[in-house]
Structures are given as structure tokens and as C-alpha cells.
Amino acid sequence: MDGPATPAPGRRVASRGWRAAGYVALVLAVVALLLPFYWMVMSSLKTNSDVFTVPIKWVPDTLVWRNYVDIWQRSDMTTWLRNTLLLSVLVTLLQVLTGSFAAYGFARIRFPGRNLLFLAYIGTIAVPWQSYMIPQFILMSKLHLSNTLWAIVALQAFGAFGVFLMKQFYETIPEELSESARVDGLSEFGIYRRIMLPLSRPALASLTLLTFVTTWNDYLGPLIYLRSPELRTIQLGLRTFISQYNAEYALIMTGSVLSVLPVAVIFLLGQRHFVEGIATTGLKG
């Protein structure tokens, strides 16, 4: 019996060439992605006049570590970070809770008009926020929540994307598990809490990371609703370094580095679950 066919030498060389070209393309993509972050870090260690010099100084002549001291002394960085962290944690917890709970209803509970209601709810993702921004602001003002952190929490506690993500993942879990639990007398909430949530850790990690990063980097929402200086987030706080006639770009870059660090740490800690959740969402098990 003949053994497996051996690839021709020319085909092996071509395969290695394509593989090498793929690695080179990946390296170039990584460099292009990381270059702005490198420039941001290096700019945070420059004087203000050296940030936008031509040609660009990729490595400053003198590292100005003093910027990381000045930004704490000249601004209310502690308050900005505290407000941003508080909003990000609260919104993330609420979106994960409401999104996973609503997704269970759409994925596992049969009721009239379920599919139509789900499509209508998911369709809100396509509606730009700017189109209903003013009605929301009027509503928050009527509820006396404007200029409070609760305005941001109330507006972002529910998200259609989280419901869609969790529903798609729930549908990969065999229905037989839920049926067996019902036969044993477990309630729907018990099935959700004891079976669906533990099996949905990758999707929950993905939703947590995406929601946290989105809330942390939000600028327009806090700009509209948070007017008091003591309520500023890190994104609004960095705007104070820009005046009518001047901008302290070195300190802006320093603050940007400090604002990126928490997100980077959270992503590194949850990277495995995040990739697994994105890869498996929507696959039928």
C-alpha cells in the first residue's frame, strides 16, 4: 500500500515563502498598532515644546520624569480617576447583570412575540446616540439626575449589545441541561444562576471587558451630564490642560498613559477568557 504523498520540493519552498510573508505582515501590523502607544509614552517624557518637533524625536534627549509628578500636583487626578473607576465598575456590573438576565429570557423562555421583540431591541444598536441625545438629556433633567454620576449610570445600565452577545452564547449550551434541571424542580432563576452563568464565563468576561473599556473611555456622555469639577472623569480632566491660547501636550500625554494603564491591566488579566468568549459566541454546540 502506498504511503502518503510527499509534497514536491518546489511546493514546500512556496509554502515556506508564504508563511514567512505572513509573519512579516503580522509583525508590520503589530508595529503599526503599537507605534502610536510608543509615541504617547515617549511624549509623556518630553518637555511641552518637544512633543511636536519636526522631525519627530522618537527618543527624547532627556527623559522628563517630572511630568508624572507635576500632573498629580497641578490637577485633581485622584478625583478624576476615582469618578472614572466608579462609573466604569457600576455600569459594567449593571450591564453584565441586566444583559445576561435578559438574554436568558430571549434564549430559553418561550413567549409570544419573542423573536420580534428581540429584533426590535437589537435594532436599537443601529440608531445613533446623537439622534436621541437631547430627549435623554431632557428626561435626566426632569428626573433631577443631570450633573450627577447617576445620570451616566442610569443611561448605560442597559445595553442591547450585551443582550445579543449573551443570547448567542446561551444558545451554544445544550437545552438538555435546562430540561434536566426543570425535571429536578429547579426554577428558571435557579437554572440561570446555577447552570447558565457558570458555563458562560468566557462570554461574561468578554462583555465585562468591552463594557468597562467603553465606559472608561467615554467622553461625550460625561461632557453633557457632568458639569461640576468634582464630577469630572479622566477624559474630561485632561481637557483642562487645553486653554484658549495654549495646550500642555506633555501633561496630556502623561495623563493619557495613566488612563490607559488600568484598561491594559484588565485586558491582560482577562485576555484568555475574552478571546475564548469572542471565538465561541454564535457557535452551536
N, C-alpha and C positions, 0 to 999 in steps of 0.2 A: 504494500500500500504506500502510495507516495506521501511524503511529508508535506508540511505547509510550504507554500511557495515563498521563496526568498526575494525580497524587493531588489530590483536592479540597482547597481551602484549609482547610476545617474539619478534615479528616483530618490535614493537615500540622501544624496547631496542636495537635491532640490528641497527635500523636506527639512533638512537642517538649515538651509538658507532661509526658508520661510519662517522657521522657528526663531532664528536669530533676528530676522527683521521684526517679528512680533515683539521680542524682548526689547529691541531698540525703540520701537514705537511706545511700548509701555513706559520705558524709562523717560522718554521725552514727555509723555503725558504727565508723569509724576512730577518732573521738573517744572513743567508749565503750571501745574496745580499748586506746587509749594513755593514757587518764586514770589508771588505777592505776599505770602506769610513771612518769608525770609526778609523781604524788603520792609515789611511792617516792623519786624523785630529790630532790624538794623536802624531803622529811622527812629525808633524809640530810644536809641542810644546815641543820637546825634544832637547837636545844637539846633535851634529852630532855623537858623539861616542855612544849614547844610542839608536839610531834608530834601529840597527840590533843586539842588545844584545840577548844572549841566556841564559835563557829562555826570551821570549818576555815580555816586560813591557807594559801591556795594558793601564795602567795608570801611567804616569811618576811621579817620586818622586817630582820633581819641574817643574812647568809649565813655559816654556821659551817663554813668550810673546814677548821677544825681537826679535825673528825671523821675526815677521811681520813688525818690524821697519827696521831691517837690510836689508831685501830683497828690500825695496824701496830705501835705501841709497846706497846699493852696486850694484844695477843693474838699467837698464833703463826700469823698469817695466811699467811706464806710456806709453812709446813709444810702447812697446810690446802689451799692452792691446789696445791701440788706433789702431794699424795696424790690429790686430785680429778682433776688433769690426767693423772696416771699411770694411774689406774683407767679413766678415760674413753678414753684412747688405746688401752690394751691391749684393753679389752673391745670397742671399735669395730673394731680391726684383726681380732680373732679372729672376731667376728660376721660381718663382711664376708667373711672368708676361708671360714669354715665354711658360712655361708648361701649364698654364691654357688656353692660347690663341690657342696653337697648339692642345690641347686636344679637344677644341670646334670644330675645323675643322674636326678632326677624328670622333667625336661623332655625329655631326649634319649635316655636309655638305657632300653630295653625289658627288663623282668624281671617274673616272676610276682608278683602281688600289689602292683604298684607303686601303683596308684590307691588301694587300700585302706590301704596303709602311709602314703601321703601324707595321706589324710583323717584317719587316726588321729593323725598327727604335728601337723597343723594344728589338730585338735580340742583339743590341749593349750592353745591360746590362750584357750579358753573356761573353763579351770579356774583359779579364783582362786589366787594365790600363797599366800594365808593358809591354804589347805586342806592344803598340803604343806610349809609353812614349818618346822614342828617336825621332821618326818623329815629335811629337808635340814640343819637345824642339828645333829641327832644325827650324821648322816653326816659333816659337816665336822669335828665334834669327834672322831669316831673316826679320821679321817684326819689329825688334828693340824693342821688348817688354820684352826681358829677363832682369832680375834684376829690374823689376818694378812690382808694385802691379797689374797693368793692365793685366799682363800675367795670374795671377790666376783668375781674374775676367773674362777674355775672355774664358778661358778653362772651367770654371764651370758655365757660364751663362745659359747653356742649359743642360737639364738632361732628359734622357728617362724615368727614374722612375717617375718624376713629371708629365710627359705627361700621362703615364699609370695610375697613381693614379687619376688624374683629369678626364680622359676619363671614367674610371669606375664609378666615382661619377656622372658625367653628364648623364650617361645612366640610372641612377635611377630617374632622373627628367622627368616627363611626357612630351612626344613630343607635346601633345595638347597645352601646354603653348607657345611653339615656333610657332606652326601653327597659333594660335590666334594672336600672335604678328605680324606675317608676313601679315595676313589679314588686320591688322590695319595699315600697311605701315611701320613697324619698320624694319630697316636694320639688316643684320646679326651681324654687330658690336654692334648695339643697343641691340639686343637680348642677346648677350654675356655680355654686360656691365650692362644692367638693369634687366635682369632676371637670367641668369646663375650664375654670380658672387655672387649676394646677397644670392642665395639659396645654394651656395657652401661653405659657411663659415667654416663648420667643416672640409671639405677636404682641404681648403686653410690653415686652422690652422695647420693641420697635416703636410702638405707639408712645411709650414714655419718652424715649429719646427724641422723636420727631416733635412732640408737643413741647417738651422742655426747651429745645433749641429754638423753635418758632417763637415761644413766649419770651425767652431771654433776649432775642434779637429784635423784638417788636419795637418799632419807633413811632409809627403813625398813631396807634392806639393810645399810648401814654401821652403823646403830644397833644391829642384832642381833649383827653379827660383829666389829666394830671397837671394842674397849673401851679400848685404851691411848690416852693423849692424843696420842702421836706418830703415831698412825694415823688421826686424825680427818680427815674431809673438810670442805669448806667448809660443808656443810649441818649437820653435827654441831657444827662450831666455833661457828657463830652461836648455837647453843642455849646455849652457855656464858654468853652475856650475859643470860640469864634466871635469876634466883635465886628463892628461895622467897618473898621479900617485895618484890622489885623487878625491873624489866626495863629495860635500856638500849636503848630503841627506836631512838634516833637512830643508835647504832652498829650495831644490827641492820639498819637500812635502808641504812647505808653499806656494810656487808658484802654486802647483797643486790645493791646496784648493782655492786659489784666482781665478784660471782659471775655476773651477767647479761652483763657486757661480753664475755667470751670467746665465749659462745654467740651473741651478736648479731653479732660479727665473723665467726664461721664461717658463720652463716646468710647474711650479706650477700655473702660471697665465693662461696658455692655456691648462691646463690638461683636462678640461671638453670638449672643442672643439676637442682636439686631440683624446680622446677616442671615441667620437661620430663619428669623421671622419673615423677612422680606422674600427669601428664597422659597419658603413653603406656603406662603399665603396664596390662596387660589388654586392649590393643587388638591385634587380629590384623593382621599386616602382609601 
